[in-house]
């Protein structure tokens, strides 16, 4: 089941249902393109048509940000829970270890690959490469991933590049599961730490990120969060 928030469809599945659905798709070799949306992405989708197309064409769309979950409830379209990209990736890598699935890490430095292999075993990594490629190289990157025959692809490059790349080349990649993961690789490598659990549950993880990376994050969150609140209020009272 899906609800629509700010003209974006979002699945109402919780974490367990999402992982189960992905596992089932991989076992049946059925392709699933996954994406998570937060306040910033929902705002940016309104002015970037390619980003919007890349998101709404996904097979599973989860709410990453707690603010999206609150907005959904406020608009009378409740979601079961937040499905954070980093938490989903962790659950899926653990699943890969149990099921002996192969993964590909796009946008990964060697220290990130080492962190993954030390924790989950080198046998699950079918391949990896950095995320520094331009439009002319994108097709070759997609073919490299396809050649690895990985069942899961995790892409950690900037938005909207990762969403557009996956939407454009998913047929070439031909992996059962593909997903953009934002800053998840930095968390895995220990470069960035997660907010305490109470901040995650309180919807303050964005503030924790601003504290860690103020120069890069403050403007992004100040602007997009303000616009997001405005758009949610506008939708609420327009309906009334």
C-alpha positions in Angstrom: 0.0 0.0 0.0 1.2 3.5 -0.8 0.2 7.0 0.4 1.1 10.3 -1.4 3.0 13.0 0.4 3.7 16.3 -1.5 2.9 14.4 -4.8 5.4 11.6 -4.0 4.2 8.1 -3.5 5.6 6.4 -0.3 5.2 2.8 0.7 3.7 2.1 4.1 5.9 -0.9 4.7 8.0 -1.1 7.9 11.6 -2.3 8.1 10.8 -6.0 8.4 8.3 -6.0 5.5 10.8 -4.1 3.4 13.6 -6.5 4.0 11.3 -9.5 3.5 10.1 -8.1 0.2 13.6 -7.5 -1.1 14.8 -11.0 0.0 11.8 -12.5 -1.8 12.6 -10.5 -5.0 16.3 -11.6 -4.9 15.4 -15.3 -4.5 13.0 -15.1 -7.4 15.5 -12.9 -9.5 12.9 -10.2 -9.7 14.3 -6.7 -9.9 13.7 -4.1 -7.2 14.8 -0.5 -7.5 14.6 1.0 -4.0 14.8 4.6 -2.8 14.4 6.5 0.5 13.0 10.0 0.7 13.5 12.7 3.4 12.4 16.3 3.6 15.3 17.6 1.5 14.6 15.1 -1.3 10.9 15.8 -1.4 11.6 19.5 -1.7 14.3 19.0 -4.4 12.0 16.8 -6.4 9.7 19.7 -7.0 12.3 21.6 -8.9 14.3 18.8 -10.5 12.2 16.8 -12.9 14.9 14.2 -13.5 15.2 13.5 -9.8 11.4 13.3 -9.5 11.2 10.8 -12.3 14.0 8.7 -10.9 12.2 8.5 -7.5 8.6 7.9 -8.5 9.7 5.1 -10.9 11.2 3.1 -8.0 9.6 -0.2 -6.9 9.9 0.6 -3.2 9.9 4.1 -1.8 10.5 4.4 2.0 10.4 7.4 4.3 13.9 7.9 5.6 13.4 11.1 7.6 11.3 11.2 10.8 9.9 14.5 9.5 8.3 12.7 6.6 6.7 10.2 9.1 5.3 13.1 11.1 4.1 15.0 8.0 2.3 11.8 6.8 0.5 11.6 10.2 -0.3 15.3 10.2 -1.8 14.9 6.7 -3.9 12.0 7.7 -1.8 9.5 5.7 0.1 7.6 8.4 3.2 5.5 7.8 4.1 2.6 10.0 7.6 3.8 10.7 10.7 5.4 9.4 12.9 3.1 7.3 16.3 4.8 7.4 18.6 4.1 4.5 21.6 3.3 6.7 19.5 0.9 8.9 18.1 -0.8 5.8 21.5 -1.2 4.2 22.9 -2.7 7.4 20.0 -5.2 7.5 20.5 -6.1 3.9 24.3 -6.6 4.2 23.5 -8.9 7.2 21.0 -10.7 5.0 23.6 -11.1 2.2 26.0 -12.7 4.7 23.3 -15.2 5.8 22.0 -15.9 2.3 25.4 -15.8 0.6 24.3 -13.0 -1.7 26.9 -10.9 -3.5 27.0 -7.1 -3.1 28.6 -4.3 -5.1 29.6 -1.0 -3.5 29.6 2.0 -5.9 31.2 5.1 -4.4 33.3 3.2 -1.9 36.9 3.9 -0.8 39.1 0.9 0.1 38.8 1.6 3.8 35.0 1.2 3.5 35.4 -2.1 1.7 37.8 -3.2 4.4 35.3 -2.3 7.1 32.6 -4.3 5.3 34.8 -7.4 4.7 36.2 -7.4 8.2 32.7 -7.5 9.7 30.8 -9.6 7.1 33.5 -11.5 5.2 35.2 -10.8 1.9 33.1 -13.4 0.1 30.0 -11.2 0.0 31.7 -8.4 -2.0 31.4 -9.0 -5.7 33.1 -5.7 -6.6 33.5 -2.0 -5.8 34.7 1.3 -7.2 34.8 4.9 -6.4 32.0 7.3 -7.4 34.1 9.6 -9.5 32.7 9.3 -13.0 31.0 11.6 -15.5 28.2 11.1 -17.9 30.4 9.7 -20.6 31.7 7.0 -18.2 28.4 6.1 -16.7 27.5 3.3 -19.2 30.9 1.6 -18.6 30.3 1.8 -14.9 26.9 0.1 -15.3 28.5 -2.6 -17.4 31.2 -3.2 -14.8 28.5 -3.7 -12.1 26.6 -6.1 -14.4 29.7 -8.1 -15.0 30.2 -8.6 -11.3 26.8 -10.5 -11.1 26.1 -8.9 -7.7 22.6 -9.4 -6.4 22.7 -6.2 -4.4 24.0 -2.8 -5.5 24.6 0.0 -3.0 25.4 3.4 -4.5 26.9 6.2 -2.3 27.3 9.2 -4.6 25.7 12.6 -4.2 22.1 13.3 -5.0 20.6 13.6 -7.6 23.5 11.9 -9.5 22.8 8.5 -7.8 19.1 8.5 -8.4 19.4 9.5 -12.0 22.2 7.0 -12.7 20.2 4.1 -11.2 17.0 5.1 -13.1 18.8 5.4 -16.4 21.0 2.3 -16.2 19.1 -0.2 -14.1 18.3 -2.4 -17.2 22.0 -2.5 -18.0 23.0 -3.3 -14.4 20.4 -6.0 -14.2 20.8 -6.7 -10.5 17.9 -8.0 -8.5 18.2 -5.1 -6.0 19.6 -1.6 -6.4 19.6 1.2 -3.9 21.1 4.6 -3.3 22.5 4.9 0.3 23.6 8.5 0.7 26.2 8.9 3.5 25.8 5.3 4.8 29.4 4.3 3.7 30.8 7.1 5.8 29.0 5.7 8.8 30.3 2.2 8.1 33.8 3.4 7.8 33.5 5.4 11.1 34.1 8.7 9.3 30.7 9.9 10.5 28.9 8.6 13.6 25.1 8.1 13.9 23.1 10.3 16.3 22.2 8.8 19.6 19.0 6.7 19.5 17.0 9.3 21.3 17.8 11.9 18.7 16.9 9.5 15.9 13.5 8.8 17.5 13.0 12.5 18.2 13.6 13.5 14.6 16.8 15.4 15.5 19.3 13.3 13.6 19.6 16.2 11.1 20.8 18.5 13.9 23.4 15.9 14.9 24.7 15.9 11.3 24.8 19.7 11.3 26.9 19.7 14.5 29.3 17.2 12.9 29.5 19.0 9.5 28.3 22.5 10.0 29.8 24.1 6.9 28.3 21.5 4.6 25.0 20.9 6.3 23.6 24.0 8.0 22.3 25.7 4.8 20.9 22.5 3.3 18.8 21.7 6.4 17.8 25.3 7.2 16.5 25.9 3.7 15.0 22.6 2.9 13.4 22.0 6.3 11.8 25.4 6.2 10.4 24.8 2.7 9.2 21.3 3.7 7.2 22.7 6.6 5.7 25.3 4.4 4.7 22.8 1.8 3.2 20.4 4.3 1.1 23.2 5.9 0.1 24.4 2.4 -1.1 20.9 1.5 -3.0 20.5 4.8 -4.9 23.7 4.6 -5.5 23.5 0.8 -7.3 20.2 1.4 -9.5 21.9 4.1 
